[in-house]
Amino acid sequence: MAVITDETRQKVKEIVCEILEVEPGEVTDISLFMEEHDADSMRAIEILAALELSFKVTIPQPEIQRMVNMSGIYDVLEERFAAATS
């Protein structure tokens, strides 16, 4: 499985924080976007689309269900990166 670099993690966090309109210090790997950062389904779709554009990957929409926090996003991206290189 592909491993996400620290640089990629930082870029992902910047994207998420910009869309959720929160400071990076407010978001941890396990803080829940909906419950703790007032995200809604539209913001989840925005995050998915921004990640696809930034990293040139395709993320199937059902994966949004796993992308509830930073750890979930990292897991999905690792799988997408691995799929793209195999």
C-alpha positions in Angstrom: 0.0 0.0 0.0 1.2 3.5 -0.8 2.3 5.6 2.1 1.2 9.2 2.3 4.1 11.7 2.9 4.1 14.4 5.5 3.9 16.9 2.6 0.8 15.3 1.3 -0.7 15.1 4.8 -0.1 18.9 5.2 -1.7 19.6 1.8 -4.7 17.5 2.7 -5.1 19.3 6.0 -4.9 22.7 4.3 -7.6 21.7 1.9 -9.9 20.4 4.6 -9.3 23.4 6.9 -10.0 25.8 4.1 -13.3 24.1 3.1 -14.4 23.7 6.7 -13.3 27.2 7.5 -11.4 26.2 10.6 -7.8 26.7 11.9 -5.4 23.8 11.3 -4.9 23.6 15.1 -8.6 22.8 15.6 -8.4 19.7 13.4 -6.8 16.5 14.6 -6.4 13.1 12.8 -9.5 11.8 14.7 -11.7 14.9 15.2 -15.0 14.3 13.4 -15.8 16.8 10.7 -19.6 16.7 11.1 -19.8 16.5 14.9 -16.9 18.7 15.9 -16.5 21.1 12.9 -20.1 21.6 11.7 -19.4 20.0 8.3 -22.4 19.0 6.2 -22.8 16.7 3.2 -22.0 19.5 0.7 -18.7 20.2 2.4 -17.9 16.5 2.3 -18.4 16.6 -1.4 -16.3 19.7 -1.7 -13.5 18.0 0.2 -13.7 15.0 -2.1 -13.7 17.1 -5.2 -10.8 19.2 -4.0 -8.7 16.1 -3.2 -9.4 14.7 -6.6 -8.3 17.9 -8.3 -5.2 18.4 -6.1 -3.9 14.8 -6.2 -5.2 13.8 -9.7 -7.0 10.7 -8.3 -10.6 9.5 -8.6 -12.4 8.9 -5.4 -15.6 7.0 -5.6 -18.4 8.9 -4.0 -19.3 6.1 -1.5 -15.9 6.6 0.0 -17.2 9.8 1.6 -18.7 7.6 4.3 -15.1 6.8 5.4 -13.9 10.3 5.1 -15.2 11.5 8.5 -11.9 12.7 9.8 -8.3 13.2 8.7 -7.4 9.5 9.3 -10.2 8.4 7.1 -9.1 10.7 4.3 -5.5 9.5 4.6 -6.7 5.9 4.4 -8.8 6.5 1.3 -6.0 8.5 -0.4 -3.4 5.7 0.4 -5.7 3.2 -1.3 -6.3 5.5 -4.3 -2.6 6.1 -4.7 -1.9 2.4 -4.5 -4.6 1.6 -7.1 -3.2 4.3 -9.4 0.3 2.7 -9.3 -0.7 -0.9 -9.7 
